Amino acid sequence: MSVTVAALTTGLLLSSCGGATTKDAAPTAAPKSCVDTSGDTVKLGFLNSLTGGMAISEKTVSKTLHMAADEINASGGILGKKIVPVQEDGATDWPTFAEKEEKLLTKDCVAATFGGWTSSSRKAVKPVVEKYNGLFFYPVQYEGLESSKNIYYTGATTNQQIIPALDFLKSQGVKTLFLAGSDYVFPRTANAIIKLYAAKLGIKIVGEEYVPLDKADWTTQVAKIVKAKPDFIFNTINGSSNVGFIKAYYDAGLTPKKTPIISVSIAEEEAPAMGHDVSGNYASWNYFESLKTPTNPKFIADWKKYPGSSGVTSDPMEAAYISLYLYKALVEKAGSFDVDKINAAAKASKITFDAPEGMVTLDGENHHIYKPGHIGKINKQNQFDIVWESPEFIKPDPYLKGYDWFPAATRDALVKAAG
């Protein structure tokens, strides 16, 4: 295969300074937990960017967690204990995420933490929760190539979002693709995987550009897209940087009719915030507000009337909603808030939740969940008309071990480069 391991990982290595990495070290015993569940309450940490470039997306995730906590409390709590949320602001700054997570575990003594969005925020938190043997529930699609006994992943891994998106593009006869991403771990790793699978599908990558997450000027990069004339643009940009990208896209004369975009981070809340009519473009998610399931109408209605609601539902906030209910199910199956007992219950039992996206099942080995794949086309109401769906819920395969086009050597190199 012409795509080499070195070519795939060089850019990722250069960008990995934006995330938290740690050198291998001999395992040490975790400090004694200060979690106290002897009373009638249990403290849970909510760690979201309420300020900075990611606030455009993460504020809603935070609000959704509070809604789920209120619902659970109204129904009797977890093992009869009411949730007391402890909210912290990650401020779109990865060292701050690590600092706040340590505070939540050692000062606030939370039983688990919920939040994050970017992979850099998750990777900043990961060594902290592992050091203190805490639990972190991560609600957003990501690049895969990770599992931890201290993290549960309720958003999509690569084979549940990226691969379905490419399958859809292939079904549409796409021959050429341009990759546009934010310059950090998720887009770099996702695009390395996209290049491999695109080669398998016979789709040519005609360009690849990145802009830092906190920057909004895409003028130079979009000019390269215009020159390359791709059939589609694959967008792995996150946060408010998408606004700058969409502005440059339209300023350059591009339109969804001749150069459509497929995104993996623009959802119902972000679409109307782009500053332009983005109808005709696409997104790959596991959940859309337009999804027809028995549980979705109530979820939508409850969210719309919740104080401070954004008014629309979306995949990341639905995955955050899942995360709190999944934690409740795990604790009740374990009969304990103890992390080791929860993990044992995850492996020994079939843990499910009747989510708005459908009945999700936890894989107790890798801590991901089975999810459906959907492709939506943005309409004039900034909702998504579903144009493709997976025939069944997709088993999570974060390391892509079930895909023959993903060599073990490449997998190992990307895992190492991502940190």
SULSULHU-V865079 format. One record per residue. RES is the residue in three letters. OMEGA is omega in whole degrees, 0 to 359 (none if undefined). Layout:
res={RES/RES}
omega={OMEGA/OMEGA}
//
This chain:
res={MET/SER/VAL/THR/VAL/ALA/ALA/LEU/THR/THR/GLY/LEU/LEU/LEU/SER/SER/CYS/GLY/GLY/ALA/THR/THR/LYS/ASP/ALA/ALA/PRO/THR/ALA/ALA/PRO/LYS/SER/CYS/VAL/ASP/THR/SER/GLY/ASP/THR/VAL/LYS/LEU/GLY/PHE/LEU/ASN/SER/LEU/THR/GLY/GLY/MET/ALA/ILE/SER/GLU/LYS/THR/VAL/SER/LYS/THR/LEU/HIS/MET/ALA/ALA/ASP/GLU/ILE/ASN/ALA/SER/GLY/GLY/ILE/LEU/GLY/LYS/LYS/ILE/VAL/PRO/VAL/GLN/GLU/ASP/GLY/ALA/THR/ASP/TRP/PRO/THR/PHE/ALA/GLU/LYS/GLU/GLU/LYS/LEU/LEU/THR/LYS/ASP/CYS/VAL/ALA/ALA/THR/PHE/GLY/GLY/TRP/THR/SER/SER/SER/ARG/LYS/ALA/VAL/LYS/PRO/VAL/VAL/GLU/LYS/TYR/ASN/GLY/LEU/PHE/PHE/TYR/PRO/VAL/GLN/TYR/GLU/GLY/LEU/GLU/SER/SER/LYS/ASN/ILE/TYR/TYR/THR/GLY/ALA/THR/THR/ASN/GLN/GLN/ILE/ILE/PRO/ALA/LEU/ASP/PHE/LEU/LYS/SER/GLN/GLY/VAL/LYS/THR/LEU/PHE/LEU/ALA/GLY/SER/ASP/TYR/VAL/PHE/PRO/ARG/THR/ALA/ASN/ALA/ILE/ILE/LYS/LEU/TYR/ALA/ALA/LYS/LEU/GLY/ILE/LYS/ILE/VAL/GLY/GLU/GLU/TYR/VAL/PRO/LEU/ASP/LYS/ALA/ASP/TRP/THR/THR/GLN/VAL/ALA/LYS/ILE/VAL/LYS/ALA/LYS/PRO/ASP/PHE/ILE/PHE/ASN/THR/ILE/ASN/GLY/SER/SER/ASN/VAL/GLY/PHE/ILE/LYS/ALA/TYR/TYR/ASP/ALA/GLY/LEU/THR/PRO/LYS/LYS/THR/PRO/ILE/ILE/SER/VAL/SER/ILE/ALA/GLU/GLU/GLU/ALA/PRO/ALA/MET/GLY/HIS/ASP/VAL/SER/GLY/ASN/TYR/ALA/SER/TRP/ASN/TYR/PHE/GLU/SER/LEU/LYS/THR/PRO/THR/ASN/PRO/LYS/PHE/ILE/ALA/ASP/TRP/LYS/LYS/TYR/PRO/GLY/SER/SER/GLY/VAL/THR/SER/ASP/PRO/MET/GLU/ALA/ALA/TYR/ILE/SER/LEU/TYR/LEU/TYR/LYS/ALA/LEU/VAL/GLU/LYS/ALA/GLY/SER/PHE/ASP/VAL/ASP/LYS/ILE/ASN/ALA/ALA/ALA/LYS/ALA/SER/LYS/ILE/THR/PHE/ASP/ALA/PRO/GLU/GLY/MET/VAL/THR/LEU/ASP/GLY/GLU/ASN/HIS/HIS/ILE/TYR/LYS/PRO/GLY/HIS/ILE/GLY/LYS/ILE/ASN/LYS/GLN/ASN/GLN/PHE/ASP/ILE/VAL/TRP/GLU/SER/PRO/GLU/PHE/ILE/LYS/PRO/ASP/PRO/TYR/LEU/LYS/GLY/TYR/ASP/TRP/PHE/PRO/ALA/ALA/THR/ARG/ASP/ALA/LEU/VAL/LYS/ALA/ALA/GLY}
omega={186/179/184/177/181/180/181/189/183/180/180/178/181/184/189/178/178/180/180/177/179/176/178/179/179/181/177/180/180/175/181/181/176/180/180/178/182/180/183/177/173/181/176/180/172/186/186/175/178/176/179/187/181/180/179/181/191/178/180/176/178/182/179/178/178/178/179/178/178/179/181/178/181/180/175/177/179/187/178/182/179/178/171/181/172/185/174/180/176/171/180/183/191/174/178/176/180/181/181/178/178/177/181/183/188/180/180/176/178/180/178/178/182/176/187/173/181/176/178/177/179/181/174/181/188/180/180/180/177/179/185/182/175/176/178/179/188/192/190/173/181/189/182/178/180/166/182/178/182/180/171/188/183/169/183/163/192/186/178/179/182/182/174/179/179/175/177/181/178/181/179/178/181/181/182/187/175/183/179/184/170/187/173/193/186/182/180/181/179/181/173/178/178/181/178/183/177/178/178/182/182/176/183/175/186/177/183/183/180/174/179/185/183/180/185/184/180/187/182/182/180/175/177/177/179/181/183/179/181/174/183/170/175/188/173/177/179/172/186/175/176/181/178/179/181/177/180/179/181/178/181/179/178/179/178/182/183/179/183/179/167/186/176/176/174/181/186/181/183/186/180/181/184/179/179/171/183/179/182/173/190/172/177/178/175/181/168/177/182/183/180/173/181/186/186/182/179/179/180/182/180/180/183/181/181/181/179/181/175/178/178/175/180/182/183/180/175/178/175/177/177/188/182/178/177/176/178/180/180/180/182/175/180/185/186/173/180/186/182/179/176/179/177/178/179/180/187/188/174/182/181/173/179/188/174/178/182/182/180/181/180/168/186/179/183/174/172/180/173/184/174/175/178/170/179/176/184/178/185/178/182/169/185/172/184/184/179/175/179/181/180/175/187/178/180/179/189/180/178/181/181/184/187/179/181/185/180/181/177/178/182/180/180/176/180/182/182/178/none}
//
